[in-house]
Structures are given as C-alpha cells and as structure tokens.
C-alpha cells in the first residue's frame, strides 16, 4: 500500500478543499503534525494567546463570511478553553468548526494523563460532536462537520482527533470529498397564499427581522417587501442593519431591557411578520405579551415552540424569494411610515442630545454619537456585552448588515477584541472598531499582541468606569443600590504600548471624535480609552419606565 505522509497532511488538504483561509489556535504536543502541515498549505495559522480568543475569532469570521471559522486547540485544558466561544457561536447561529487533539486510542479507554471526555463536554453546545476513530474517517467526518455547521440553522461543531490518528499513515488514494452546498428550498405556494390572506386582513402588520435575515442576505428583498406593502420594520439587535435605520419605514431595534419606543410600535400590531427571527435573540413574551397577535414565521428553518410564539402560518424556504412572492400576492398597501417616523425622531433627538453633551467623564450618548460620526456606513463595530452593548444596539444607527456585531444569544463578555481581529481578516477593506467596557476588555486583552504580531490593524475603544456597569445598572434598577462591581484598572495607554500598539487617552469630550478618527487611520493597532459617566443609565430606564404610548 503506497502512503502519503500522515493524516495531519490529509486533514490540511481537506480544510483547503473546504475553502478554509485561517485556522485560529494554539498548538500542543498532541497536534504538532497538524500545525506543521499548515506551513505547506494556503491556510494561514493565526497563533492566539488564549483558546477562548481563537473560538471568538472563528465565530466572527463565520458570521461575516457565512463559511465556518476554524478554531484549533490541543487536548484537555486547551480544548476546554474553546468552549465559551463555541457556545457563543452556537447560540448566535454562527458556523464554527472546532478541532482539538485528544489522547491516543491506545489509552483513551482508561484513566490516564490529560484524559477527559471532550466529545461529551462539547455535545450540549454544538450541533454535532464526535471523535475521529481512524485516519480513513477524516474525509467524511470533516465534510460532515462543515456541512452541519453551515447548514441552516448554522452553529458550532466539534471534532476530536486522537494523537495516534493524527500521525497515522494514510493511503495515497484517500482525498477530500467534493463540497456540496445545501440550497434553500422554494417556499410553498400554498403557504404563501395563506400568509397573504392573513396580511390582507390585518389592521397594523409589523415586520420583525432577525439574524436569519442577515445570514440569508435578504436585506434587498426585505426593503422591497416593506416598500411594496407599506409595512414598518423592526430588527433584533443581531439583525441590525439588514433594514437601514434611516429608511422611512424603520422602527429601530428591539431588545432593550425596558419597554422602548420600538416596543410601542409592536404593541399596536395585530400581525407580526417575523423574518429570520430566532427566539434566543429576544424573548417573544416582550413582543407578544398577551399571546394574541397572529404570527407569520418566515425563515429557512422551522419555528421554535413558545407559548408567546404560536405561529399562524410558517413559510420555510429561501427568505428573499418568500418575501418577493408574498409582496406580489398581497394586493393592499398600509400606511406604516407614521409610527416609524416618530420613533426615528425620538432616537435622532437622543443622538443629537449626545452630540451636544460636553461633560467629562463623557455620557454614553456622546460616545455613541461620536462613534457614529467617525465610522463609515460599511465599517464594522463590535459592541461587547455590558452597558456598551445596550447603548450601542439601542442608539447606534446601522445601515448595512453585519456592521454592528453583538453577542445576543449567549451574550458573552470578552468577544470584541479577538472578534475584531477576525473581522479585519474577513473584511480587510473595512475599518474595524471594538467598543468594549473595561471589564470585558481585560477578559481577552492579550489578543492585542496577536493583532500587533499578525499585523492586523484594528482600533479598540475602552469605555472606562472601573466597574461592571451593566450589573450595577441592573442592581440599581431592581435593588436600589449596587455592590461588588467595582475594580481597579491598569494604565490602558501604557498597557497598549507594552504590546506594541498605540495608546490614546481622552481627557475631554471634544477630544473623542478627533482621537477616534486618528486611531482609525493608524496603520496598526490602536487603543483609545475614554472615561464614561454611567449616571445616564438610570435616567434612561427611569424615563422609559414611566413612558406611556408617546404616539
């Protein structure tokens, strides 16, 4: 039997056949053949400083490209460190293939050094988790991994490769399988007709567009549908940008922790047309509290079951084709622009208020306004979990899909800095900004060194308040006081410079915008720290809590 090197080189050939551009990871003793084989391939190995960062990078790459990002780790602790990012990708419906080493088959059945049942650990947080029992199984298993990860609804998969399997000789005839792409199905004409009848009888239909609409590239069809029927459109936080916030039918984003302006637009609706909406993005009880609204579920996958999400008509298939066929089938036009205009006026007024606020430390409204002024329509902002996410997702006007990225499934802290590295690799023509609180920043700040070493120019904006601001906000709202949330910080400018990045400190309100603009044009990695006054948090939630229907 003629042989070609080992299974590690076969694995690399398979990844090349899948179109993999990057593998994010940290090598270990048990996968050195794989890491070495990547040197002779078209794939760039991005060495990270923590496996959690590798998983977040793979997730954001997958989110922006629709192709599974690949994270790699050694066995035991290395693989376990991947789990947060893998779970984040799974709950955010993002394709990721996580590959780790495992002990050899000669000792996996008994107690031994670094043995832990990784397949069982990953199973609850993936679509598929398995161990490769032989080198000959790799072409089929890796093809299944990518197909499973990328097929709607996408998510994470995990594959363990034992040390002796990785280094095993393989037949020269063994090669990658052909890549077959699963295409969305044509929507059912009968379901289109049923949904058209429901819309035709509606009084005030409203669209709620989610992450699935973004993944399906359905923005153009969604605008056509809304304009043809005169139906207003709200988005989830993960769906921001799939419908432009400056469109006359835009209602804004739903997902804030208080009954926000956009919720009043949904309150009036008798029919909710959900487009690519997934329940983990926002609890349906908050958009259908009495369970009395008719729901049309338009997606490439079936609806999840929930007492407040009882589907009247479900249309499973290509989202763009569904929207266009539905628009052609409803011979009626609604006057949906009025409420949207009022909501946009209220949000615009808040943004203008932010631009005028000159206090120091800065108000979060001022920070949001200056970020918007500094970024182009197609530039990418990653808003880390915490108070930053709440202010950005609620107020930051977004015009293109995937230009404001948040974690709204698992809502993991610490994804923005490593995610920004992957975002720049996936979209090198865009400027990329990681907006993060000081608490979230220090969870994965070591990836600044990765960005500097790999020459990936990103900008990090740290909202500094010396506390876990969102937890304090929640405590103040529910308990009337906060505790155990404050911490100390390093000198962030010196910290950034110690990694070889540029550091900037904002010392007055009027310095933020020019500093951001300068940092974003730096040919390298820049960190900007801005002190933030979060007294506006309670002011906002108190104001919204007292708000009755403003329309």
Order of alpha helices (4+ residues) and beta strands (2+ residues): alpha-beta-alpha-beta-alpha-beta-alpha-alpha-beta-alpha-beta-alpha-beta-alpha-alpha-beta-alpha-alpha-beta-beta-alpha-beta-beta-beta-alpha-alpha-beta-alpha-beta-alpha-beta-alpha-beta-alpha-alpha-beta-alpha-alpha-beta-alpha-beta-alpha
